Amino acid sequence: MYHTRDYWYRLFEVEMQLASNEIRACEHPVLLKYFKMEKVGVPSQAIKGKMQVEAIDPNLLDDPNKIIRKDIFDLAKESEMEEAE
């Protein structure tokens, strides 16, 4: 399929809008295992249950292209540590 210059320009603009500290949910190292589980056929409700147990938003499974911060899980750990003190 042939794409026009405008298509590639728009695609480039979208990629450039992603800040260096942002990533798609499906590409985040912490979330990769959940998307892999989905790929091999594990029921989504089981995956979402596991995500909830591990304090991860299960809605991320429904929107793999959602842009999230790379350090989102580090920030959650920091806030838990502060609450424990």
Summary of the structure (lengths in Angstrom):
residues: 85
radius of gyration: 16.4
end to end distance: 57.5
largest distance: 58.1
contacts: 176
relative contact order: 0.15
helix: 60%
strand: 7%
